[in-house]
């Protein structure tokens, strides 16, 4: 009996799966778009924070203002309920048409603008975003003041 118990424990330790990462539930690509992951540190009062997604690409541009537009769509992982986000293929947005001096070209990060890029802060789950392969994902964290101001009746 003791031998059978020891053998069962040894066999279980050989075939037991490795601990799963929360990313294992997410596919590495969605519709040809690559998975980008943001892991946020735990905050004391996460309701005071927001995360701004800033997708874009580094390009050689002149002095004109440039950007792209693309909507982002919130999806839910079937069977898990975890949220993830998919950015559509970006299209060039309106640009200024200034006559730029020669030699004004430089490499700059040209961002993608769109609705839904400001998200609630949540350190419990990774923030998973799928982007076209030629884009980068940057982000910034916004923090609200603790002090509330009173509005006036006018």
N, C-alpha and C positions, 0 to 999 in steps of 0.2 A: 504494500500500500504506500509506504514512504517513497519507494522507488518510482511508482506511478505518478505520485504528486510532484516529485522533483523533475521527472521527465516532462510532465505537462507544463510546468513553469518554464523549463528550458525551451520547449517547443514554442510556447506563447511568446517568449522574448525574441525568438528568431523571426516570427511571422507578424508580430504586431507592427502596425504602420507607424512611421515617424510622425511626430506632431505636425498637424496641418497648419499652414500659414493662412491668415484670412485672405491672402491674395490667390490662394489655390482655387477659390470659388470663381474668380474673375478670369475670363479668357485673355490670352496675351494680345489678341487682335480682335477688332470688331469691324466688319465691312472694310478690311484692309487698313484700318487705322491702328496706330500703335498705342499701347497702354503706357500712361504716365501716372506716377504715384506720388502723392504728397502725404507725408506723415507729420501730423501736427503735435507739438508737445502739449502735455496736459496743462490746463490753466485752472486757476481757482474758480473764477466765475466766467464760464465760456459764453454765457449769454451776452457779455459785453464785447465780444469779438466777432468779426466777419472775415472771410477769406475772399480776396479778389483774384480771380484767375486772369492771367495776362498771357494768352497765347500769341505767337508771332514768329517772325523769322528775321534773321540778320541778313541785310541786303546792302548792295552798293546803291546809294541814293544821292540825289542832288539836294538843293536847298528847299525844294517844295515839300509841303506837308503831305505825308502819305500814310495810309492805313488800309486795312482789309476789313470786310464785314462777313460775319458768319454767325448763324444762330447756334446755340448750344442746347442740347436736348437732354433732359433728365430721364434716365431709364432705371428700372428696378431689376435686379438679378433674380430670375425665376427660381423659386424654391427657397431663396435665402432672404429676400426682402431688402438686400443691401442696395443703396443707390450708387449709380455711376453716371458719368456724363459723356456725351458724344458730340464733338464739334463737327459741324458740317464743313464741306470744302469751302475755303474762303474765296471771296471775290474782291477785286480791287474796289475801294470806295472812292468817292470824289476826292480830287486832289487840287491843290493850288497850281496855278500855271504861271508862276513867276519866271522871269528870265534870270537864270542863275549865272553868277560869274564863273568863268572857266576855272576848273580845279576845285570846285566846291563839292565834288563827290566825296562821300565817306561811307564807311560801313556802319550802319545803325540797325538797331532792333526796331522793326516795323510791326506794330501790334495789330491784333485782330480785335475789332470792337463788335459788340453785340449784346443782346439782352441775356440776362441770366448768368452773368459772369461773377456776380457777387453772391457768395454762399454762406450759410451759417457755419460757425466754427464747431468742429466735432473731433476731439482727439481720440475717441473710442474706436473709430474705424478709419482706415486709410481713405484718402480722397482719391478716387480713381477717375481719370479722364482719358478718353481716347481721341487722339489727334491724327490728322494726316501726317505722313512720314516726314515731310519737309518742314514741319513746324516744331518750335520749341515751346515749352510751357514754363512760364515764370509765374510767381504769385507774390502777393503781399497780404499781410495781416493788418486789419483795421481794428482799432480799439476805441471804445466809447469812454468818455469821461465818467467818473463816479458821480460827479456833481450834476444835478438836474437843474435847469433854469426854468423859472416861471414865465409863462406867456402873460401878456397884458390884454385886458379887454379894451378895445379902442372903438 
